[in-house]
Amino acid sequence: MINFEKTVDIIHRAMDASMVRRDVIANNIANANVPNYKRSEVNFESELKRALETENQKPVLELTLTNEKHIPNWHPKDYRDVQPRRVLDYASQSKNNGNNVDAEQEMMLFVQNQMLYTLLAQAETFEFAQVNLALRG
């Protein structure tokens, strides 16, 4: 069960990642015709998901540590350590000038990102509305 504080924190982190993604996409669009420019993208959600999953996953055999200098075979990853990460895209097809930005695709990603941000803002509003409802009742 995720508590209110953690939920709001995750929503805020996702909104921050969305703002970073907006800037990266805008930069890609601005450089769509620059020779040899490689587009960037933001990785965040998959890392956040992985960190949240490790909170409940323990190995079948967890080693007992008898000394503080021993290295554990498992430790959960704290979701608060996950940060949005900019990554250069070298895998996609390049145009003749070496640039791999597809302006139409970037515009689609821009709209998707804006919709995600709006959804996250609505989720945050809902969370606070639930608290407000509980306080009134």
N, C-alpha and C positions, 0 to 999 in steps of 0.2 A: 504494500500500500504506500503510495506516494503522498506525502503531506503537503499542505498548502504552501509552506515556505519553499520547499524543493520544487514544486510545480511552477511557482512564479519565477523562481531563479532560472529554471530550465527555459521557460518562455522568454525571459529577458536575454539569456545567452543566445537563443535562436534568433531573436530579433536583432541582436548585435551582429551575428553572423550574416543575417540578411542584408544589413547595411554595408558590411564589407563586400558582400557579393554584388550589391548594387554598384559600388565604386569600381569593382573589377570589371563588371560588364560594361559600364560606361567607358572605362579606359580601353577595353577591347574595341568598342564601336568607334571611339575616337581615332584608333590606330588601324582601322580596317584597310587602309590603302598604303600603309607604311611598308616598304620592302623589308623582308626578312623578320617582320614582327611575329612573335608567337603569342597566341592568346593565352590568357590565364583563366583559371577557375578556382573556386573555393571549396575545400573539403571541410566539412564540419559534422553534418548529421550522422554519417556512418561512424565516425569516431565517437560521437556522443552515444550512439546506440551501443557500440561495443563497450564503452565504459559503464553504461547503465546495466548491461547484461552481466558484467563481471561481479557486480555487487551480490548477486544471488548464486553465482556458480562457484562451487568449490570442487577441487579435484577429488577423485575417489580416495586417493591416499594423500593426506596432508601430513607433511613431515613435522615432527616436533622439534622445536629449536631449543637447544640446551645452553646456547651461548649467544649473546647479543650480536656477535660477529658472524654467526651462521647466516647463510643466504636462504630465505624461504623459497619453497617451490611454487608458491602462489601468494598473490596479494591483489586485492581488488583495486581497480583503477578508479580514482576519484573523478567523477564527472566534471568537477569544478576546475580540473587541470586541462580540460579539452578546450582548445582555442581554434578559431577559424584559421585555416592554413591556405595560403595562396600557392597554387601549383601551376607551373608552365605546362601547356599541352603540346607535346612534341609528337603525339601519336596520330593526330588528325591530318588529313590531306592538306597539302599546301598548294597555293596558287602558283602560277609561273614566277611570280616575284618573291616566293618564299614565305609569304604571309598566309596564315591559316585561319584568319577570321572570316566567318560567314555572317555578314551583317544581319540577314534575316533571322538566322538562328539566334544571334545575340539579342535581337529585339524580342523574340519569343521567350528567351530565358529571362529577359528584363521584366516582361509582363508576368511570367510565372513567379518570379521572385517578389514582385509587388503584391500579387495575390496571396502568397505565403505570408508576407509581412502583415497584410490586412487580417488574415485568418488568425495569426498569432496575437494581434492586438485585440481581436474579438474574444479569443480564448482567455486573455488576461482580464478583460472586462467581465467575462462570465465568472471567473474565479473570485474576483472582488465582489460581484453581485451575490454570489453564494454566501460569502462571509457577511455581507450587509443583511441578507435575508435571515441568516442565523442570529445575528445580533438584534434584529427587530422582533423575532419570534420569541 
